[in-house]
């Protein structure tokens, strides 16, 4: 009969496990932290001094814009979104093309119920869901047909989702930056959800960091700036160059076509930027609700990780100058850093257990960190300082966008964000390995959307 390990063996195993996890987590977090600090240095030295960007003057003649809104199972929000867009958008020349699927009668009926000449419903040639890119390509072709009939070219194509709250001046900002820029990305401001402060709320913190710092650093380094999929205007000629003879500027085999299109435009020599302007004190941005439940957040973020960090590596590789490869590394490291964060939490718990055992357990147990562990102690101290800086900047950036209360919540919310990202990583990897060798076309993996209750009022972030 096999005997259970005695207490001494269990304690020895716990000691070794805790130390090894501490080393692994400490070194990994330090490397990631140095990467983040490098971005912070570029942001502080080169972005912040120019943060008050001057809004260019309006063009002599307002440009003509086609707004593409793909919609699958969006009857709950698309009507309110369109009515608010049509009632508040301050621009004289635009047209909205909404793509719906023939097997989605509720969305079709809702769009038809809006009954406005500035809206055209396009019913796709295949039942849904296909990919969002497939729907966008059909909208693009419909917009080009409308352009030929009108005899006036579009200045740009603007991408939006069915749950977006557009700023009234958004097209005006696009109009002022194109054609100097081939792609103009407006910030995305998640709307605070009082019923989901921790799950939906963590999107506030992540977008505050990404769209105030990371995207601005990318532009400064002349690296590709990904589209956020909403609030994106792409010059008509640049998109035409991407479309090619197949008249398909969006890759229909991709689940993160918005991310990749920024890279594809950059590869053709087109400049894309995120622009941040305040008009009458309000940031010109796209506002929307993000998932409020844990399952919905994991599902959405796993799709992003699948498309960007896993399939994106296969599709885009590591081509480009050093700045591009650096940003690709940052886009893809989330799969690893989320796991490392969980290991760090586990190491901290084991360290706490060991400290309690030394105090209440058998006498003579050694400390986890002895006098010979100076290097590990220094790494842990440096990591603590980096963590403090990360939480401080995260809180301040969220405070800047959403106020003091959300800025304070951003600090403890980082734990929730790490857990959600870790669970999303596991789901993304399962999906990726399950898809290897598959021949079926990917399908639109969307989440259910919400729109502000009073569609007539501007939604504030």
Secondary structure, 3 states (H helix, E strand, C coil): CCCCCCHHHHHHHHHHHHHHHHHHHHHHHHHHHHHHHHHHHHHHHHHHHHCCCCCCCCCCCCCCEEEEEECCCCCCCHHHHHHHHHHHCCCCCEEEEEEECCCCHHHHHHHHHHCCCCEEEEECCCCCCCCHHHHHHHHHHHHHHHHHHHCCCCCEEEEECCCCECCCCHHHHHHHHCCCCCEEEEEEEECCCCCCCCCCHHHHHHHHHHHHHHHHHHHHCCCCCCCCCCCEEEEHHHHHHHHCCCCCCCCCCCCCHHHHHHHHHHHCCCCEEEECCEECCEECEEEECCCCCHHHHHHHHHHHHHHHHHHHHHHHCCCCCHHHHHHHHHHHCHHHHHHHHHHHHHHHHHHHHHHHHHHHCCCCCCCCCCCCCHHHHHHHHHHHHHHHHHHHHHHHHHHHHHCHHHHHHHHHHHHHHHHHHHHHHHHHHHHHHHHCCCCCCCCCCCCCCCCCCCCCCCCCC
